[in-house]
């Protein structure tokens, strides 16, 4: 089974949304997990609200730190906006890595977070299509 790790700085927004969409849309055919290089204390409440609107509950999720073990378990790592707003903290990678230049939802309005959420869903759907066709890992 293919595994993807989604990484952003705080693991409180983008990577949490991507993990949730991936696991929902993959229907058990692949799996995702997420982490941050400098995890926040909690998931961004605006992100929780935006995801609740599409039937996904992130209220029980907790940000977690990226570990070497996580990278070893993954076939691919997706960084989220690494370099754009990563505060100089970008993970070194020993696996296939792709960066999705996404805005950080921190401090954004619900409408702005919805746009980020919908962009993430489109990208996750495309990634799952690539996995299904044998294009990842």
C-alpha positions in Angstrom: 0.0 0.0 0.0 1.3 3.4 -1.0 1.8 5.9 1.8 2.2 9.7 1.6 3.3 12.1 4.4 2.1 15.7 4.1 4.4 18.2 5.9 3.9 21.8 6.7 5.5 23.9 9.5 2.9 23.8 12.2 0.8 20.7 11.1 -2.3 22.8 12.1 -3.8 23.5 8.7 -2.7 22.5 5.2 -1.2 19.2 6.0 -4.1 18.2 8.3 -6.6 19.0 5.5 -4.5 17.1 2.9 -4.2 14.0 5.2 -8.0 14.0 5.8 -8.9 14.4 2.1 -6.4 11.8 1.1 -7.5 9.2 3.6 -11.2 9.8 2.8 -10.8 9.7 -1.0 -8.3 6.8 -1.1 -10.9 4.4 0.3 -8.2 2.3 2.0 -6.2 1.8 -1.2 -3.4 4.1 0.0 -2.8 6.0 3.3 -1.6 9.4 4.4 -0.4 10.9 7.6 0.8 14.5 8.3 3.3 16.2 10.5 5.0 19.5 11.0 8.6 20.7 11.4 7.5 23.0 14.3 4.1 21.7 15.4 1.5 24.1 16.8 -0.5 23.3 20.0 -3.7 22.7 18.1 -5.3 22.6 14.7 -6.4 26.0 13.4 -10.0 26.5 14.4 -10.9 28.1 11.1 -9.5 25.0 9.3 -11.6 22.8 11.6 -14.7 24.9 10.6 -13.9 24.8 6.9 -13.4 21.0 6.9 -16.6 20.5 9.0 -18.5 22.2 6.1 -17.4 19.3 3.8 -18.2 16.6 6.3 -14.7 16.0 7.8 -14.1 16.5 11.5 -10.6 17.6 12.5 -11.6 18.7 16.0 -9.9 15.7 17.6 -6.7 16.0 15.7 -3.4 17.1 17.3 -0.4 18.6 15.4 2.6 16.3 15.6 6.3 16.5 14.8 7.8 15.0 11.7 10.1 12.1 12.5 12.6 10.1 10.5 10.4 7.1 11.0 7.5 8.8 9.3 9.6 9.6 6.3 10.8 6.0 6.2 7.2 4.8 6.1 6.2 7.0 3.2 6.6 6.5 -0.5 6.4 10.2 -1.1 6.5 13.4 0.9 4.5 16.5 0.0 5.7 19.7 1.6 3.1 22.4 1.8 4.4 25.9 1.0 8.0 25.0 1.9 10.0 28.2 1.2 7.0 30.4 0.9 6.2 30.8 4.6 8.2 28.0 6.1 10.1 30.3 8.5 13.4 28.7 7.4 12.3 25.2 8.6 12.1 22.8 5.7 12.6 19.1 6.1 15.5 17.3 4.5 14.2 14.4 2.6 15.5 11.0 1.5 12.3 10.1 -0.4 10.6 11.5 -3.4 9.4 15.0 -2.4 7.1 17.5 -4.0 6.3 20.9 -2.8 2.8 22.3 -3.1 3.1 26.1 -2.8 0.1 26.8 -0.7 -0.8 29.7 1.5 -0.8 29.1 5.2 -4.4 29.4 6.5 -3.1 30.9 9.8 -4.8 34.3 10.3 -7.0 33.9 7.2 -10.7 34.4 6.9 -13.1 31.4 6.5 -13.6 32.3 2.8 -9.8 32.3 2.3 -9.4 29.0 4.1 -12.2 27.5 1.9 -10.2 28.4 -1.2 -7.0 26.7 0.3 -9.1 23.7 1.3 -10.6 23.3 -2.2 -7.2 23.7 -3.8 -5.8 20.9 -1.5 -8.8 18.6 -2.4 -8.0 19.1 -6.1 -4.3 18.4 -5.6 -5.1 15.3 -3.4 -7.5 14.0 -6.0 -4.8 14.4 -8.7 -2.2 12.7 -6.5 -4.5 9.7 -5.9 -5.0 9.4 -9.7 -1.2 9.3 -10.1 -1.0 6.6 -7.5 -3.7 4.6 -9.1 -1.9 4.7 -12.4 1.4 3.6 -10.8 3.0 7.0 -11.0 4.1 7.4 -7.3 6.8 5.6 -5.3 
